[in-house]
Amino acid sequence: MLKIAVCDDEKIYLNFAMEFLAKYEAARGIQLETEQFTSSSELLYRLNKGEKYDIFLLDICMPEITGMTIATELREKSIDSPIIFLTSTPDFAVQAFGVNATHYLLKPYCRKDFFDAMDKALHIIDQQPSKKILLKTTDGYHNIVANKIVYCESANHNQCIRLMNGEILYVRCSSTELFNKLSPCGCYYQCGKTYIINLEHINKLMADSAVMENGDKLVIPRRTIPSLKNAYLDYLR
């Protein structure tokens, strides 16, 4: 079942979207759990409480907090759920690209356009890596999506796990034990006993270091760089 958040301060268009979602659910034979919000601050409150949604349908022009602001905050938190904008103006189309919006629907939109937008959103979800890893950290259990880990670093008998959203988790185990948990995902490479690198998040490989997407520069022994480079190229292929 997919969980969908629909946020529009205009009740008529909120009902319009809900009606199309019901028709889409019946036509595609899928189950959707929908939550509707007439206030963007209410949606943000739910998100800050830890609520998660698979797809967001957001009106852009809302009082107080705009749909674009919500979308920006989602991306800053590394939430990559598809976003479909619902708006009465094309003026924000360029900004929509900046937050990697899935679709941009101009009101009043038709059934075909709405279904096309939802089909695209579902396709994106199908392509997303869904492998999750359950790790026991120093503050409890965390179920982590594999591609959210940038790299892991050994520190004081702990493994320091750095996530894309800036969060840092600590696991009490050896680097080899942690790598054995991560390796089935197919995107990790162990550099000696210091680093486990997510190949997906390498931004640049240099003669003695790897620069990651979060900006961190990891100093890698020169003898290890060739094998890391080969592993990276193999992963890209």
PEVEN-V360872 format. One record per pair of residues at least 12 apart in sequence whose ideal C-beta (glycine too) atoms are under 8 Angstrom apart, sorted by the first residue. I is the first residue (numbers start at 0). GAP is how many residues later the second one is. If there is no record, write none. Layout:
i=I gap=GAP
i=I gap=GAP
//
This chain:
i=0 gap=30
i=0 gap=31
i=0 gap=32
i=1 gap=28
i=1 gap=29
i=1 gap=30
i=1 gap=31
i=1 gap=52
i=1 gap=53
i=1 gap=120
i=1 gap=123
i=2 gap=29
i=2 gap=30
i=2 gap=31
i=2 gap=32
i=2 gap=49
i=2 gap=50
i=2 gap=51
i=2 gap=52
i=3 gap=17
i=3 gap=28
i=3 gap=29
i=3 gap=30
i=3 gap=31
i=3 gap=49
i=3 gap=50
i=3 gap=51
i=3 gap=52
i=3 gap=53
i=4 gap=29
i=4 gap=30
i=4 gap=32
i=4 gap=38
i=4 gap=41
i=4 gap=48
i=4 gap=50
i=4 gap=51
i=4 gap=52
i=5 gap=12
i=5 gap=15
i=5 gap=28
i=5 gap=29
i=5 gap=30
i=5 gap=31
i=5 gap=51
i=6 gap=29
i=6 gap=30
i=6 gap=31
i=6 gap=32
i=6 gap=33
i=6 gap=36
i=6 gap=49
i=6 gap=50
i=6 gap=51
i=6 gap=52
i=6 gap=55
i=6 gap=60
i=6 gap=63
i=7 gap=29
i=7 gap=30
i=7 gap=49
i=7 gap=50
i=7 gap=51
i=7 gap=54
i=7 gap=78
i=8 gap=29
i=8 gap=30
i=8 gap=31
i=8 gap=50
i=8 gap=53
i=8 gap=54
i=9 gap=49
i=10 gap=27
i=12 gap=46
i=12 gap=73
i=12 gap=94
i=12 gap=95
i=13 gap=22
i=13 gap=24
i=15 gap=92
i=16 gap=40
i=16 gap=69
i=16 gap=97
i=17 gap=16
i=17 gap=18
i=19 gap=91
i=19 gap=94
i=19 gap=95
i=20 gap=13
i=20 gap=97
i=22 gap=88
i=23 gap=90
i=23 gap=91
i=23 gap=94
i=26 gap=88
i=27 gap=90
i=27 gap=94
i=29 gap=92
i=34 gap=18
i=38 gap=25
i=39 gap=22
i=39 gap=24
i=39 gap=25
i=39 gap=26
i=39 gap=27
i=39 gap=29
i=39 gap=30
i=40 gap=23
i=40 gap=24
i=42 gap=27
i=43 gap=21
i=43 gap=26
i=43 gap=29
i=46 gap=26
i=46 gap=27
i=52 gap=28
i=53 gap=27
i=53 gap=28
i=53 gap=71
i=54 gap=26
i=54 gap=27
i=54 gap=28
i=54 gap=29
i=54 gap=63
i=54 gap=66
i=54 gap=70
i=55 gap=14
i=55 gap=15
i=55 gap=18
i=55 gap=25
i=55 gap=26
i=55 gap=27
i=55 gap=28
i=56 gap=27
i=56 gap=29
i=57 gap=12
i=57 gap=13
i=57 gap=25
i=57 gap=26
i=57 gap=27
i=57 gap=28
i=58 gap=26
i=58 gap=27
i=58 gap=28
i=59 gap=25
i=59 gap=26
i=59 gap=27
i=59 gap=29
i=59 gap=32
i=60 gap=26
i=60 gap=27
i=60 gap=28
i=66 gap=18
i=66 gap=19
i=66 gap=20
i=67 gap=17
i=67 gap=24
i=67 gap=27
i=67 gap=28
i=67 gap=31
i=70 gap=12
i=70 gap=14
i=70 gap=25
i=70 gap=28
i=70 gap=30
i=71 gap=27
i=73 gap=25
i=74 gap=24
i=74 gap=25
i=76 gap=88
i=77 gap=70
i=77 gap=85
i=77 gap=86
i=77 gap=87
i=79 gap=20
i=79 gap=48
i=80 gap=44
i=81 gap=20
i=81 gap=38
i=81 gap=39
i=81 gap=42
i=81 gap=43
i=82 gap=16
i=82 gap=17
i=82 gap=18
i=82 gap=19
i=83 gap=17
i=83 gap=18
i=83 gap=19
i=83 gap=20
i=83 gap=21
i=83 gap=33
i=83 gap=34
i=83 gap=37
i=84 gap=16
i=84 gap=18
i=84 gap=19
i=84 gap=20
i=85 gap=19
i=85 gap=21
i=85 gap=23
i=86 gap=17
i=86 gap=18
i=86 gap=19
i=86 gap=20
i=87 gap=18
i=87 gap=19
i=88 gap=17
i=89 gap=14
i=89 gap=16
i=91 gap=12
i=101 gap=15
i=101 gap=18
i=101 gap=19
i=101 gap=22
i=102 gap=13
i=102 gap=14
i=102 gap=17
i=102 gap=18
i=104 gap=12
i=128 gap=16
i=128 gap=17
i=128 gap=18
i=128 gap=56
i=128 gap=58
i=129 gap=15
i=130 gap=14
i=130 gap=15
i=130 gap=16
i=130 gap=53
i=130 gap=54
i=131 gap=12
i=131 gap=13
i=131 gap=14
i=132 gap=13
i=132 gap=48
i=132 gap=49
i=132 gap=52
i=134 gap=26
i=134 gap=34
i=134 gap=36
i=134 gap=46
i=135 gap=35
i=136 gap=24
i=136 gap=32
i=136 gap=33
i=136 gap=34
i=137 gap=20
i=137 gap=31
i=137 gap=32
i=137 gap=33
i=137 gap=34
i=138 gap=30
i=138 gap=31
i=141 gap=27
i=143 gap=17
i=143 gap=19
i=143 gap=25
i=145 gap=36
i=145 gap=39
i=145 gap=41
i=145 gap=52
i=146 gap=40
i=146 gap=51
i=146 gap=53
i=146 gap=54
i=147 gap=15
i=147 gap=16
i=147 gap=17
i=148 gap=12
i=148 gap=13
i=148 gap=14
i=148 gap=15
i=148 gap=33
i=148 gap=49
i=149 gap=12
i=149 gap=13
i=149 gap=14
i=149 gap=48
i=149 gap=51
i=149 gap=62
i=149 gap=63
i=149 gap=64
i=149 gap=66
i=150 gap=44
i=150 gap=45
i=150 gap=46
i=150 gap=47
i=150 gap=50
i=150 gap=61
i=150 gap=65
i=150 gap=67
i=151 gap=23
i=151 gap=26
i=151 gap=30
i=151 gap=43
i=151 gap=44
i=152 gap=41
i=152 gap=42
i=152 gap=65
i=153 gap=21
i=153 gap=39
i=153 gap=40
i=153 gap=41
i=156 gap=15
i=157 gap=12
i=157 gap=13
i=157 gap=14
i=158 gap=12
i=158 gap=13
i=158 gap=14
i=158 gap=15
i=158 gap=16
i=158 gap=19
i=158 gap=37
i=161 gap=52
i=161 gap=54
i=163 gap=37
i=163 gap=49
i=163 gap=50
i=165 gap=48
i=173 gap=19
i=174 gap=15
i=174 gap=18
i=174 gap=19
i=174 gap=21
i=175 gap=14
i=175 gap=17
i=177 gap=18
i=178 gap=17
i=181 gap=14
i=185 gap=49
i=186 gap=12
i=186 gap=13
i=186 gap=48
i=188 gap=39
i=188 gap=42
i=188 gap=43
i=190 gap=27
i=190 gap=29
i=190 gap=30
i=190 gap=33
i=190 gap=37
i=191 gap=29
i=191 gap=32
i=194 gap=23
i=194 gap=25
i=196 gap=13
i=196 gap=15
i=196 gap=21
i=196 gap=31
i=198 gap=32
i=198 gap=33
i=198 gap=36
i=199 gap=35
i=200 gap=12
i=200 gap=13
i=201 gap=30
i=204 gap=20
i=204 gap=23
i=204 gap=24
i=204 gap=27
i=206 gap=15
i=206 gap=18
i=207 gap=12
i=207 gap=13
i=207 gap=14
i=207 gap=17
i=209 gap=18
//
